[in-house]
Amino acid sequence: MSSQGGSGMQKINERWQGLITTRKALKEKDAAIYISMSRPYLRRARMEGTTGGQTPGPEFIKKGRSVLYMVSDLDAWLEEGRQA
């Protein structure tokens, strides 16, 4: 194997570093990775909200058929779930 270009994990980390520092909003797939949850969880949280005693998902923006998550909202959602 060639060492040129770096490892796969290094490339992923570089992509995320650039993505998070340059974008205010993430698509569902990237938001799920960012908060370490699944895409189905985000979909279910959007549809069900707080029903059924489940933890509500992060706030989202719906533009036409697109769903976006603000990085600041994802950070706030993660902080809300933080336990000492």
C-alpha positions in Angstrom: 0.0 0.0 0.0 1.1 3.5 -0.7 1.4 5.9 2.2 0.6 8.8 -0.2 -2.7 10.5 0.6 -3.0 9.4 4.3 -5.2 6.8 5.9 -8.9 6.5 5.4 -9.6 7.7 8.9 -7.3 10.7 8.5 -9.2 11.6 5.3 -12.5 11.4 7.2 -11.2 13.5 10.1 -9.9 16.1 7.6 -13.3 16.2 5.9 -15.1 16.7 9.2 -12.7 19.4 10.3 -13.4 21.3 7.1 -17.1 20.6 7.1 -17.7 21.8 10.7 -15.6 24.9 10.5 -17.1 26.1 7.2 -20.8 25.1 7.5 -23.5 26.3 9.8 -26.0 23.7 8.7 -25.7 19.9 8.1 -27.8 17.6 6.0 -29.4 14.7 7.9 -26.7 12.2 7.1 -23.9 14.5 8.4 -26.0 15.6 11.4 -26.5 11.9 12.4 -22.7 11.3 12.2 -22.0 14.5 14.1 -24.2 13.5 17.1 -23.4 9.8 16.8 -27.0 8.8 16.3 -28.6 7.0 13.4 -30.5 8.6 10.5 -33.7 6.6 11.5 -33.4 8.1 15.0 -33.5 11.7 13.6 -36.4 10.8 11.3 -38.4 9.3 14.1 -37.6 12.2 16.4 -38.9 14.7 13.7 -42.1 12.7 13.2 -42.9 11.8 16.8 -41.5 14.8 18.6 -41.8 14.2 22.4 -44.6 11.7 22.2 -44.2 8.3 23.9 -41.8 9.7 26.6 -38.8 9.6 24.3 -36.1 12.2 24.4 -36.9 14.9 21.8 -34.5 15.2 18.9 -32.5 18.3 18.0 -34.3 21.2 16.3 -34.3 21.1 12.5 -35.1 23.3 9.5 -37.4 22.1 6.7 -36.9 23.8 3.3 -39.0 22.1 0.7 -38.0 18.4 0.9 -34.7 19.2 2.5 -34.0 18.8 6.2 -31.1 20.7 7.7 -29.7 20.8 11.2 -27.9 23.9 12.5 -24.5 22.9 14.0 -25.3 25.3 17.0 -28.6 23.4 17.6 -26.8 20.1 17.5 -24.3 21.3 20.0 -27.0 22.6 22.3 -28.9 19.3 22.0 -25.8 17.4 23.0 -25.2 19.7 26.0 -28.8 19.3 27.2 -28.2 15.5 27.4 -25.0 15.9 29.3 -24.9 14.4 32.8 -22.5 15.0 35.6 
